[in-house]
Amino acid sequence: MTESQTVLQPELINRLDSKIMYLGQLQSAIMTHQIPQIYELIDSQQFNEQIRQRAHADSNASLAQMVVDIHNELATFLAPELIHYLKAHFQFLVFEAIDGEPAIYQVFIGDWWNHRQIGTLDVLALTLEVDQKMMLTLHNVSQLPDGVNNNDNQVREIKQIMTGLQAFLDDETKRKLEVQVIEDQLAQLKENKSGLLGRTDKKAREELENKRELLLASQQRVPEVKEKLQSHQAEILKLEKDDAIHRLELEQILTYFDSVKSFGEKISYLYVDYLNALLQKK
């Protein structure tokens, strides 16, 4: 054995012992169903700082890296108890697994058809990341007076536009009659008794032709206006549907929490609350 080998041997043995000990602890925690210890072994720094309240704890990232290739299996093992806990504390949330990603769940509000996703659950990180824009909207809705909806102003503006478009369509028959009258007047000018147009008749014809062109141009816009009207109607239906869903989602949250804010805070404490709940069962 060379001198360099002699010097490196204790360090090498210690590092191997650390790896063997880590894997042994993880195996034991899984076999004895010690969920908190498993999360500690996944990220000891986070566990020590948040659960044991030890500031500036050391990281075990180099050891945890050894089991990255079995993260899916670990997530599959950890998920059932976590989902059970979440359903007990957030009864109105629905958790749907993603094919091929056992560590990730989509989180929805309510069990009705076409429910909306509010966040994503990461089983291994023990986090539920919520859509902040959606949470802000729900908070804003909760501050509105009874009978007032989040999209009322938009709906009102669109309806004003639709009133103008409908008025244009309602004048379609009137424009057709005006065109027919102009056609008759032009025909009468053409068939004057002399067969020739005087200066006055020529000016009148030009004015009538210009008016006819404007009316015909307006008539050509009818299909476009009808399409816009249908589009605005669909937009209103969507906005009104969004308002109804917002109210339904808010009702679900406020059945179990005092406010949208307290709901969001409870979610942010998931790591600490869940692991402390398990530790208290010991």
KANOR-V587429 format. One record per pair of residues at least 24 apart in sequence whose ideal C-beta (glycine too) atoms are under 8 Angstrom apart, sorted by sequence separation. I is the first residue (numbers start at 1). GAP is how many residues later the second one is. D is the distance in Angstrom with one decimal. If there is no record, write none. Layout:
I/GAP/D + I/GAP/D
//
This chain:
79/24/7.9 + 93/25/7.5 + 76/26/4.6 + 79/26/7.6 + 95/26/6.3 + 182/26/5.0 + 186/26/7.6 + 75/27/4.4 + 75/28/3.6 + 72/29/7.9 + 182/29/6.1 + 183/29/7.3 + 72/30/5.1 + 182/30/4.7 + 72/31/6.7 + 42/32/7.4 + 71/32/6.2 + 178/33/7.8 + 179/33/6.0 + 182/33/7.4 + 86/35/7.4 + 38/36/7.2 + 179/36/5.1 + 178/37/5.7 + 179/37/6.6 + 22/38/7.5 + 38/39/8.0 + 39/39/7.9 + 82/39/7.9 + 38/40/6.7 + 175/40/5.1 + 179/40/7.5 + 22/41/4.4 + 26/41/6.6 + 82/41/5.9 + 86/42/7.7 + 23/43/6.9 + 35/43/6.7 + 175/43/5.9 + 176/43/7.3 + 19/44/6.5 + 22/44/7.0 + 23/44/7.7 + 79/44/5.0 + 82/44/7.4 + 175/44/5.8 + 18/45/6.6 + 78/45/5.4 + 35/46/6.2 + 78/46/7.2 + 19/47/6.4 + 30/47/6.5 + 172/47/7.1 + 75/48/4.5 + 75/49/5.5 + 74/50/6.5 + 168/50/7.8 + 172/50/6.0 + 71/53/6.1 + 168/53/7.7 + 169/53/6.7 + 169/56/6.0 + 168/57/5.5 + 169/57/6.8 + 165/60/5.3 + 169/60/7.3 + 165/63/5.9 + 166/63/6.7 + 165/64/4.9 + 162/67/6.1 + 165/67/7.4 + 162/70/5.1 + 161/71/6.2 + 162/71/7.1 + 158/74/5.1 + 162/74/8.0 + 158/77/6.0 + 159/77/7.0 + 158/78/5.5 + 155/81/5.6 + 158/81/7.8 + 42/82/6.1 + 155/84/5.4 + 154/85/5.7 + 155/85/6.7 + 39/87/6.3 + 151/88/4.1 + 151/89/7.2 + 149/91/7.8 + 151/91/6.1 + 152/91/7.8 + 150/92/7.5 + 151/92/5.2 + 150/93/5.9 + 149/94/4.0 + 150/96/5.9 + 149/97/7.7 + 149/98/7.7 + 141/105/4.8 + 141/106/7.0 + 138/108/6.5 + 142/108/5.7 + 137/109/6.6 + 141/109/5.5 + 138/111/6.1 + 138/112/5.6 + 142/112/7.2 + 138/115/6.8 + 142/117/6.7 + 142/118/5.5 + 139/120/7.8 + 139/121/4.4 + 138/122/4.9 + 139/122/6.7 + 135/125/6.3 + 116/129/6.6 + 135/129/5.6 + 118/131/7.9 + 116/133/7.2 + 130/134/6.6 + 112/136/7.4 + 130/137/6.0 + 110/138/6.6 + 110/139/6.6 + 128/139/5.1 + 109/140/4.7 + 110/142/5.6 + 128/142/5.4 + 109/143/5.9 + 127/143/6.6 + 109/144/7.5 + 126/144/6.2 + 127/144/6.8 + 126/145/4.6 + 119/148/7.5 + 126/148/6.5 + 126/149/7.5 + 92/160/3.9 + 92/161/7.0 + 92/163/7.0 + 92/164/6.7 + 91/165/6.4 + 90/166/7.4 + 90/176/7.9 + 89/177/7.5 + 90/177/7.8 + 86/184/8.0 + 89/184/7.9 + 85/189/5.7 + 82/192/6.7 + 85/192/6.9 + 50/221/6.0 + 51/221/6.7 + 50/222/5.4 + 51/224/5.6 + 46/225/7.3 + 51/225/6.9 + 47/228/7.5 + 51/228/7.5 + 39/236/6.1 + 36/239/5.0 + 35/240/7.8 + 36/242/5.2 + 35/243/5.3 + 36/243/5.4
//
